[in-house]
Structure formats: C-alpha cells, structure tokens
C-alpha cells in the first residue's frame, strides 16, 4: 500500500517546493500531481510505498539532506505565506514569519512525521 505526502499552499510557493522535491531524485519519493485547491492555492502530492518509507525517506530528505535549508530559503522568500504538510502520520501548518528559524522549521516538519 502506498502513502501520500500532500503539501498545500500558495501556488508560487508550491511550484518551488515541487521543483525542490523533484530535484531530490533518488529519494524514493514519486511526484504524483499538483492541483488547484482554491483560487490562489495549490496542492502537490508525492507518493511513498509504505508508512515506514514515509518516516525513513522524509527523515532523510528533510533532516539529513539539504532540503530543509533550501525549503527554508523558499519560504523566507515568500514571507507571510502559509503551507500545510499532510503525511499519513500527522499534519502541520507552517506560517512563515520573520521570526521563523530553520530549527523551528525542522521541528514543525518532525511533528508532521511523528509516529505514535
């Protein structure tokens, strides 16, 4: 059974995040689709093969690799935006303020993949 990670936010932000994830080829994440959620919002779906893959791959992508610093850069360019990250194990909404730090971003993403 496959599992999905969904990221929802402003269209321009989601387009940049989609590109970032696609560039992380070999991560075990398969891009599925991007669709319009509301007038100015998009959702991007990425498929993982198992719940264990969600934890292992998201952990490797976001915490061991260079994705968090790059994701942080994307979000900082879009000050005032909000994204929602839905995983099979949790959901988190990230509001980008001038006070958001890279460490806080890591903590929020970790909350979305927390198991148990």
Secondary structure, DSSP 8 states (H G I E B T S, - for coil): --EEEEEEEEHHHHHHHHHHHHHSTTSS-EEEEEEEEETTEEEEEEEESSHHHHHHHHHIIIIISSHHHHHHHHHHHTTT-EEEEEETTEEEEEE--TT--HHHHHHHHHHHH---
